[in-house]
Amino acid sequence: MLKEFKDFAMKGNFVDMAVGIVIGAAFSTIVKSFVDDIIMPVVGLFTGGTDFSNMFAVIKNPTEGAVYATIDAAKEAGAVTVNYGLFINSVITFVIVAFALFMVIKGMNAAKKAEEEAPAEPSDEVKLLSEIRDSLARK
């Protein structure tokens, strides 16, 4: 059973998948930072200084009439919130990741298509027969 697991773990597809997951996780972190630290402040600037990461609605307030400045303050007070600003950030992150993957796959498909359209190299037998034909034609 241990040998079977070792054979499974050492197959190329398994290792490729593991590498893809690790790179995907790192890419996700970069995209999240890109959205939170670069895109959203610019969007906030164009929307009058709105900070999407701190947009929320209180649906259950333990203290009647209390107003909270941040999501953390509301949660600390025990309020139940709908964090729609964080959802907007997540949607933007998803769109960026989906577009990046689309571009990578589009590039891979174009490279694959170009490779398929390239004329195949003739086999050694065909080359030899061509040489014999050319030699006989010259005589």
N, C-alpha and C positions, 0 to 999 in steps of 0.2 A: 504494500500500500504506500509506503514511503517512496519507493522507486517510482510508482505511478504519479505521485504528487510532484516529484522532482522532474519527471518527464513533462508533465503538464506545465509546470512553472517555467521551464526552460524553453518552451516553444516560442517561436518568434512572435506570434500574434499576441501572446500573453504579455511578453516584455514590451512590445510596441504599445499595447493598450495601457500598461502601467506608466510608461513614459508620457503618453498622451494625457493621462489623467493628471500627472504631476505638472506638466507644462500648462494644461488647462487651468489648474488651480492657481498657478502663478499668473497666468494671463488674466484670470478673473480679478485677482487682487489689483493688477495694474489698471484694468478697465474701471474698477470701482473707484480707485483713487483719481483716475482721469475724470470720471463723471462728478464725484463729490468735490474735488479740489480745483478743477479747471472749468468744466462745462457749466455746472450749476451756479457758481458765482457769476459767470457771464450772463446766464439766463436770468439770475436774480437781479443783475444790474439793469437789464432791459425790462424787467417787470417791476421796477421801482424799489429795488433792494430786498425783494422777497427771498427768504431763506427756506427753500423747499424742504430741507431736512428737518426743519422744526415746525412744519405745518401739521396740525392735528386738530381733532374735534373731541371734546370730552362727552362721552355718552352716559357716564355714571360718575357723579361727583360726590365724594363722601362729605364734603363741606359745602353746604348750600351757598351758592353765589361766589365761591372762590374762583379766581382766575389764575391760570398758571402761565408763566412766561416760556417755559420749555417743556418738552416731553418728559425729560428726567424729573423735573419738579412735579409734574402731574402724577407720574408713576410713584414717586416717593411719597406723595400725599395719599396714594391709594386710589387715584382716579382711574377709570377705565377709558382708554382713548382709542380712537381710530386714527392711525398715523398715515394719512393719505400722502403727505409730502415724501415720506420714505418710500412709499409705493411708487410715486412718480420717479424718484431716483432709480429705483429698481427697474422700472420699465425702460428708462433711458439707457441704463447699463445693458439690459437685454438687447435692445435695438443695436447698440454699438457692437456687442459681441456677435450677434447674428449677422450684421453687415460685414464684420471682419471675417467671419467664417465663410460667408458667401463669396467674398473676394478671394480667399485662399482656395476654395473649391473651384471657383471659376478659373483661376490661374492654373490649377492642376488639370482641369478638364481641357483647357486650351493647349497645355503642354502635351497631354496625352493624345489629343487630336492631331497635333503637329507631328508627333512621333509616328502615329498610325498612317498619316498621309505621306511620310517620307518613303521613297522607293526602297524596297528591300534589296539588300546586297545579294547578288547571285551566289549560289553555292559553288563550291570548288569544282564539282562535276560540270556544272554549266560553264564555268570559266574555261575548263580544260576542253570541253567540246567546242566552245567558241574559238579557242586558239587553233584546234584541229581544222575546223571549218575555214577559218581565215587562211591557214597555211595551205589547204587544198585549193582554195580559190585563187591564190597567188600563182600556183603552178600551171 
